[in-house]
Amino acid sequence: MPNSTSASTRLQRIWYRDQPPPWPLRALSTLFAIVVRLRARAYASGLLQTHRVARPVIVVGNLTVGGTGKTPLVIWLVEQLRAQGLRPGVVLRGYAARGGGGAPRMVESDSDPAEVGDEAVLLRLRTGVPVAVDRDRVRAAQALVNQGVDVIVADDGLQHLRLGRDYELVVIDAARGFGNGYLLPAGPLREPRTRLRQVGAVVLNGEGHAGAAVRAECQTQPLFSMWLRGERLYPLAAASARAAGTDTSIALASLAGRRVHAIAGIGNPQRFFDQLHLAGLTVIAHPFPDHHRYRGLELQFNDDLPVLMTEKDAVKCVSFAPPNAWALRVDAELPAALFAAVQEKIDGS
């Protein structure tokens, strides 16, 4: 099990508590803010160059460190684009991936998550569209253009200003919001909240006490609500059957009233645990760091209780998952008005 007193965990506690962070962190946060501001000015003045590719680019990003729900939104956006007869492709850095220094990696459904990143494999499995991984997102986007895509969706990359974009979507977790409002490392913010005034739209994921602060910050920008729905569980042991189109799923509601082990190595594991609680399950929670690389023993609990995990965790555990391991499929629900705003922008680009 991960060490609950790790540096990452301690920082998370500081970021999302009511007390001000320690002064050394606040001092470092001030320095970080200066660097962020100077970098933004360098791109705005042309001192650092933004590169555009010959296709519209939509960036789905966030202001904070950790999970906010970007990947479900990317999947939803890709599905909307395909419904319009377009051929979208997805670029991402491939967080926690090995290598990547030479050329873009084209992701396949059977790619090793350790090589290309867990989110990249999940996106390829869920969407079936071309997915390119590279720390240089411009290079990855160009690789997709060479493959004939019509529009590029960047999963994360709001701060990767080197890649030119036509539309920016920022996702914010309504439960955690901006945290204590400080920039890294005193708080979870990668950029000041005023950055929201420059984006195309803000997407508020779920509901929570931080939603009011987000709405107050976004008075001049379009704001849309997103809901993540998870109703079906898929057995990891039957991955090949799912790939062949065989439905081996069960309803999450069928486990209501039962005790389960819940595994989550995502930016905000508590969101997954809360989702299971709301479905009536009694959860034995096993949080892990974001993008954790699992070992077989971490899924063994010496009992016959079901082991539930997120889709992002599941792509890394298929080869050694126990027979009672299940992944919860999550789908994003968003208003049609959001895609209409995106489509209007890319049609004019």
VENTAZI-V99674 format. One record per residue. N is the residue number from 1. OMEGA is omega as a letter, one per 40 degrees, with the letter a starting at -180 (* if undefined). Layout:
n->(N N)
omega->(OMEGA OMEGA)
//
This chain:
n->(1 2 3 4 5 6 7 8 9 10 11 12 13 14 15 16 17 18 19 20 21 22 23 24 25 26 27 28 29 30 31 32 33 34 35 36 37 38 39 40 41 42 43 44 45 46 47 48 49 50 51 52 53 54 55 56 57 58 59 60 61 62 63 64 65 66 67 68 69 70 71 72 73 74 75 76 77 78 79 80 81 82 83 84 85 86 87 88 89 90 91 92 93 94 95 96 97 98 99 100 101 102 103 104 105 106 107 108 109 110 111 112 113 114 115 116 117 118 119 120 121 122 123 124 125 126 127 128 129 130 131 132 133 134 135 136 137 138 139 140 141 142 143 144 145 146 147 148 149 150 151 152 153 154 155 156 157 158 159 160 161 162 163 164 165 166 167 168 169 170 171 172 173 174 175 176 177 178 179 180 181 182 183 184 185 186 187 188 189 190 191 192 193 194 195 196 197 198 199 200 201 202 203 204 205 206 207 208 209 210 211 212 213 214 215 216 217 218 219 220 221 222 223 224 225 226 227 228 229 230 231 232 233 234 235 236 237 238 239 240 241 242 243 244 245 246 247 248 249 250 251 252 253 254 255 256 257 258 259 260 261 262 263 264 265 266 267 268 269 270 271 272 273 274 275 276 277 278 279 280 281 282 283 284 285 286 287 288 289 290 291 292 293 294 295 296 297 298 299 300 301 302 303 304 305 306 307 308 309 310 311 312 313 314 315 316 317 318 319 320 321 322 323 324 325 326 327 328 329 330 331 332 333 334 335 336 337 338 339 340 341 342 343 344 345 346 347 348 349)
omega->(a a a i i a i a i i i i i a a i a a i i i a i i i i i i i i i i i i i a i i i i i i a a a i i a i a i i a i i a i i i a i i a i i a i a a a i i i i i a i i i i i i i i a i a i a i i a a a i i i i i a a a i i i a i a i i i i i a a a a a i i i a i i a a a a i i a a i i i a i i i i i i i i i i i i a a a i i i a a i a i a i i i a i a i i i a a i a a a i a a i i a i i e a i a a i i i i i i a a a a a a i i a a i i a a a a a i i i i a a a a a i a a i i i i a i a a i a i i a a a a i i a i i i a i a i i i a a i i a a i i i i a i i a a i a a i i i i i i i a i i a i a i a i i i i i i a i a i a a a i a a i i a i i i a i i i a i a a a a a a a a i a a a a i i i a i i i a i i a i a i i i a i a a i a a *)
//
